[in-house]
Amino acid sequence: MNILIVYGTRHGTTEKCAGNLRDLLETDVDIIKLEKNGSYDLKPYDMVIIGSPVYAGRLLKEVRSFLTSYREALLQKSLGLYLCCITPLHEAEKYLQSLFPPEMTARAQVQGIFGGVFDFQKMSFFEKLAIRYIKKVKGNMSTLSEEHIRLFSRAVLETRDTTLP
Ligand SMILES: Cc1cc2nc3c(=O)[nH]c(=O)nc-3n(C[C@H](O)[C@H](O)[C@H](O)COP(=O)(O)O)c2cc1C
């Protein structure tokens, strides 16, 4: 099974998770960072894994554009969806249901929340303000879960094993 991981990122967390996932899958995996107005060939892939961070309760714009532009092609593939966000897991599950188009969530055999990172060195002035004064977070923090990435990779491999002829 040919797997493609596509992701959007502003500060690198979702990218790091995509890399970890690829290492754990130990199979042929291509990995692409989504860009504004990017063009992608999904034909060679059986499975597409889509990763996005959550900003202000939304998926990153590049990811939203990709989901819209490649909707038809994506609905022909096996799908995996993952999110990087700081909201605790039990609350963040709702993001998977509400932020991705429902037909894609319904189709996705594998879904995961990997946690998130607040890194003040990487934030813009306005992001720092928002996080300090709205979220009331003063210092760097990480809720990234290696375990969640591992579980996700295991579920992808199980999907592969059950869909092979
Ligand atoms: C300005 C700002 C807004 C954010 N808004 C949310 C949010 O609404 N919900 C959430 O769970 N996490 C939120 N986060 C946390 C990000 O999802 C988290 O930092 C993630 O790791 C970012 O991924 P990236 O490094 O790939 O861009 C926000 C972070 C920033 C800096």
The ligand as a MOL file (V3000), in Angstrom:
LIG
                    3D

  0  0  0     0  0            999 V3000
M  V30 BEGIN CTAB
M  V30 COUNTS 31 33 0 0 0
M  V30 BEGIN ATOM
M  V30 1 C -2.4840 31.7210 18.1980 0
M  V30 2 C -2.7590 30.2850 18.5380 0
M  V30 3 C -4.0790 29.8140 18.5510 0
M  V30 4 C -4.3430 28.4700 18.8900 0
M  V30 5 N -5.6450 28.0400 18.9240 0
M  V30 6 C -5.9040 26.7720 19.3410 0
M  V30 7 C -7.2640 26.3200 19.4560 0
M  V30 8 O -8.2170 27.0080 19.1410 0
M  V30 9 N -7.4590 25.0630 19.9350 0
M  V30 10 C -6.4200 24.2370 20.2900 0
M  V30 11 O -6.6620 23.1250 20.7510 0
M  V30 12 N -5.1230 24.6250 20.1390 0
M  V30 13 C -4.8530 25.8680 19.6810 0
M  V30 14 N -3.5530 26.2930 19.5410 0
M  V30 15 C -2.4790 25.3360 19.7850 0
M  V30 16 C -1.9020 24.7820 18.4760 0
M  V30 17 O -2.8240 23.9320 17.8560 0
M  V30 18 C -0.6170 24.0270 18.8190 0
M  V30 19 O 0.3170 24.9950 19.2400 0
M  V30 20 C -0.0440 23.1970 17.6740 0
M  V30 21 O 0.9920 22.4160 18.2060 0
M  V30 22 C 0.4530 24.0460 16.5290 0
M  V30 23 O 0.9140 23.2220 15.4790 0
M  V30 24 P 2.0280 23.6890 14.4280 0
M  V30 25 O 3.3170 23.8800 15.2100 0
M  V30 26 O 2.1340 22.5230 13.4930 0
M  V30 27 O 1.5770 24.9290 13.7520 0
M  V30 28 C -3.2700 27.5980 19.1900 0
M  V30 29 C -1.9610 28.0840 19.1400 0
M  V30 30 C -1.6840 29.3930 18.8110 0
M  V30 31 C -0.2510 29.8770 18.7930 0
M  V30 END ATOM
M  V30 BEGIN BOND
M  V30 1 1 1 2
M  V30 2 1 2 3
M  V30 3 2 2 30
M  V30 4 2 3 4
M  V30 5 1 4 5
M  V30 6 1 4 28
M  V30 7 2 5 6
M  V30 8 1 6 7
M  V30 9 1 6 13
M  V30 10 2 7 8
M  V30 11 1 7 9
M  V30 12 1 9 10
M  V30 13 2 10 11
M  V30 14 1 10 12
M  V30 15 2 12 13
M  V30 16 1 13 14
M  V30 17 1 14 15
M  V30 18 1 14 28
M  V30 19 1 15 16
M  V30 20 1 16 17
M  V30 21 1 16 18
M  V30 22 1 18 19
M  V30 23 1 18 20
M  V30 24 1 20 21
M  V30 25 1 20 22
M  V30 26 1 22 23
M  V30 27 1 23 24
M  V30 28 2 24 25
M  V30 29 1 24 26
M  V30 30 1 24 27
M  V30 31 2 28 29
M  V30 32 1 29 30
M  V30 33 1 30 31
M  V30 END BOND
M  V30 END CTAB
M  END
